[in-house]
Amino acid sequence: MNPFRILLVDDDPEWSEGFMRKLNGLKQKQQLEELGAVGCNRLEIHHVMNQDDADAALGEAGPRTYDLVLLDLDYPAHPGPAVVRQPGSEFQGMSWLPDLRRKLPHAAIVIITSYPYENALEGAVKAIRDHHANDYVPKPTPFEHIAARIGIACQHVRDVRKLIVLEEEYHGIVRSLSARVFAEDGSNLLSRVKGPVFAIANDISSGDTSAICAAPEKLRALYRTLEKDYLELIEVLCENQDVCVELDVVELIRDLLDLYERRIGAAGARVAPPPKSQSQKVVTYQSDLKVALHEVISNALDALECSKKTPVGERLLAVSVEKQEEDTVIRVVDNADGFSDDAILNMFRPGKIPRKDGRHRGIGMYIARRMMWAISGNLIPRNRDEGGAEVLLSLRSVPQK
């Protein structure tokens, strides 16, 4: 039977050793299950006291990943004497959290700290809100209470794990849908290219010297158009594209909107994309952001196509990008009928709001938010006072090693 693997990151040896003794004292099955070690017969605890050893611990874990991380927000980056920090200084653990959550997406992360300054609670709340830690417990709390809170956090993570199979299946659906969009738009794409190709052929056969000289560059331009679109298709279908890169969010959005030309026309809508002159670069995981944007834009187009309040010709899909302090915020707005009360209530509960047309499974917005969480971002849907709906996708650059 597999052990329940715990990583404790804390530079307070007295508290850590006492806490580990109490953990190791949990021998009975009921005690282990209350801690969250369901189906495990023993605990395996790895204690590190600085960032170098913490990184090494994750590197050594390999496929034997940790089930639980107990993380002190304040600890030194390197071995040696602890650095005396002043009130308001940055938490070491806070800067490591995005990478930790990325590497251990299915682990429970519980913040345990006695950091004495006033911003300790604020830091813990930020860790939970922005970086998806599962709970915060101050060190002075009795061991039994800490163990109970850890058990609740682990149960929450197990509930999320039950949705992983569904999520993986949905990734396949997204890739298939993307392929179908390309296939449906293929004839339009080829039609757009076919006309200019025939025109170039006519120029060549006319014997006009200047037209013949211009023909090669015109053909190269058409080829570049085809190559760009079909390389995009290959990228969408590629399973292993989870690479952190610097990308221009505005360019990514405009490219995605180009793919929806047919659906935009079917919805009787017009599009207001971010301007070409704008540029907003972030370092993030491109595939996750693409999936999130795909879901949000597709949802908005569905709403426009089915709108009863907004007539054809007045329907609008607007996508904008702006910088707000450290965050890049993408705003997707439509002037359709807005989210229903049922949609607002169940939007992030997979399968609770299936569409009547049978084409949707009611998990798109759930997947979109999970993708944003995976890149340390967030997704907020809401109705607009002037009608319609908007979805805000906020993200910031992922820290690089």
Secondary structure in CASP SS format (residue, H / E / C, confidence):
PFRMAT SS
TARGET T0000
AUTHOR 0000-0000-0000
METHOD secondary structure of the structure
MODEL  1
M C 1.00
N C 1.00
P C 1.00
F E 1.00
R E 1.00
I E 1.00
L E 1.00
L E 1.00
V E 1.00
D C 1.00
D C 1.00
D C 1.00
P H 1.00
E H 1.00
W H 1.00
S H 1.00
E H 1.00
G H 1.00
F H 1.00
M H 1.00
R H 1.00
K H 1.00
L H 1.00
N H 1.00
G C 1.00
L C 1.00
K C 1.00
Q C 1.00
K H 1.00
Q H 1.00
Q H 1.00
L H 1.00
E H 1.00
E H 1.00
L H 1.00
G C 1.00
A C 1.00
V C 1.00
G C 1.00
C C 1.00
N C 1.00
R C 1.00
L E 1.00
E E 1.00
I E 1.00
H E 1.00
H E 1.00
V E 1.00
M C 1.00
N C 1.00
Q H 1.00
D H 1.00
D H 1.00
A H 1.00
D H 1.00
A H 1.00
A H 1.00
L H 1.00
G H 1.00
E H 1.00
A H 1.00
G C 1.00
P C 1.00
R C 1.00
T C 1.00
Y C 1.00
D C 1.00
L E 1.00
V E 1.00
L E 1.00
L E 1.00
D C 1.00
L C 1.00
D C 1.00
Y C 1.00
P C 1.00
A C 1.00
H C 1.00
P C 1.00
G C 1.00
P C 1.00
A C 1.00
V C 1.00
V C 1.00
R C 1.00
Q C 1.00
P C 1.00
G C 1.00
S C 1.00
E C 1.00
F C 1.00
Q H 1.00
G H 1.00
M H 1.00
S H 1.00
W H 1.00
L H 1.00
P H 1.00
D H 1.00
L H 1.00
R H 1.00
R H 1.00
K H 1.00
L C 1.00
P C 1.00
H C 1.00
A C 1.00
A E 1.00
I E 1.00
V E 1.00
I E 1.00
I E 1.00
T E 1.00
S C 1.00
Y C 1.00
P C 1.00
Y C 1.00
E C 1.00
N C 1.00
A H 1.00
L H 1.00
E H 1.00
G H 1.00
A H 1.00
V H 1.00
K H 1.00
A H 1.00
I H 1.00
R H 1.00
D H 1.00
H H 1.00
H C 1.00
A C 1.00
N C 1.00
D E 1.00
Y E 1.00
V E 1.00
P E 1.00
K C 1.00
P C 1.00
T C 1.00
P C 1.00
F H 1.00
E H 1.00
H H 1.00
I H 1.00
A H 1.00
A H 1.00
R H 1.00
I H 1.00
G H 1.00
I H 1.00
A H 1.00
C H 1.00
Q H 1.00
H H 1.00
V H 1.00
R H 1.00
D H 1.00
V H 1.00
R H 1.00
K C 1.00
L C 1.00
I H 1.00
V H 1.00
L H 1.00
E H 1.00
E H 1.00
E H 1.00
Y H 1.00
H H 1.00
G H 1.00
I H 1.00
V H 1.00
R H 1.00
S H 1.00
L H 1.00
S H 1.00
A H 1.00
R H 1.00
V H 1.00
F H 1.00
A H 1.00
E H 1.00
D H 1.00
G H 1.00
S H 1.00
N H 1.00
L H 1.00
L H 1.00
S H 1.00
R H 1.00
V H 1.00
K H 1.00
G H 1.00
P H 1.00
V H 1.00
F H 1.00
A H 1.00
I H 1.00
A H 1.00
N H 1.00
D H 1.00
I H 1.00
S H 1.00
S H 1.00
G C 1.00
D C 1.00
T H 1.00
S H 1.00
A H 1.00
I H 1.00
C H 1.00
A H 1.00
A H 1.00
P H 1.00
E H 1.00
K H 1.00
L H 1.00
R H 1.00
A H 1.00
L H 1.00
Y H 1.00
R H 1.00
T H 1.00
L H 1.00
E H 1.00
K H 1.00
D H 1.00
Y H 1.00
L H 1.00
E H 1.00
L H 1.00
I H 1.00
E H 1.00
V H 1.00
L H 1.00
C C 1.00
E C 1.00
N C 1.00
Q C 1.00
D C 1.00
V C 1.00
C E 1.00
V E 1.00
E E 1.00
L E 1.00
D E 1.00
V H 1.00
V H 1.00
E H 1.00
L H 1.00
I H 1.00
R H 1.00
D H 1.00
L H 1.00
L H 1.00
D H 1.00
L H 1.00
Y C 1.00
E H 1.00
R H 1.00
R H 1.00
I H 1.00
G H 1.00
A H 1.00
A C 1.00
G C 1.00
A E 1.00
R E 1.00
V E 1.00
A E 1.00
P C 1.00
P C 1.00
P C 1.00
K C 1.00
S C 1.00
Q C 1.00
S C 1.00
Q C 1.00
K E 1.00
V E 1.00
V E 1.00
T E 1.00
Y E 1.00
Q H 1.00
S H 1.00
D H 1.00
L H 1.00
K H 1.00
V H 1.00
A H 1.00
L H 1.00
H H 1.00
E H 1.00
V H 1.00
I H 1.00
S H 1.00
N H 1.00
A H 1.00
L H 1.00
D H 1.00
A H 1.00
L H 1.00
E H 1.00
C C 1.00
S C 1.00
K C 1.00
K C 1.00
T C 1.00
P C 1.00
V C 1.00
G C 1.00
E C 1.00
R E 1.00
L E 1.00
L E 1.00
A E 1.00
V E 1.00
S E 1.00
V E 1.00
E E 1.00
K E 1.00
Q E 1.00
E C 1.00
E C 1.00
D E 1.00
T E 1.00
V E 1.00
I E 1.00
R E 1.00
V E 1.00
V E 1.00
D E 1.00
N C 1.00
A C 1.00
D C 1.00
G C 1.00
F C 1.00
S C 1.00
D H 1.00
D H 1.00
A H 1.00
I H 1.00
L H 1.00
N H 1.00
M C 1.00
F C 1.00
R C 1.00
P C 1.00
G C 1.00
K C 1.00
I C 1.00
P C 1.00
R C 1.00
K C 1.00
D C 1.00
G C 1.00
R C 1.00
H C 1.00
R C 1.00
G C 1.00
I C 1.00
G H 1.00
M H 1.00
Y H 1.00
I H 1.00
A H 1.00
R H 1.00
R H 1.00
M H 1.00
M H 1.00
W H 1.00
A H 1.00
I C 1.00
S C 1.00
G C 1.00
N E 1.00
L E 1.00
I E 1.00
P E 1.00
R E 1.00
N E 1.00
R C 1.00
D C 1.00
E C 1.00
G C 1.00
G C 1.00
A E 1.00
E E 1.00
V E 1.00
L E 1.00
L E 1.00
S E 1.00
L E 1.00
R C 1.00
S C 1.00
V C 1.00
P C 1.00
Q C 1.00
K C 1.00
END
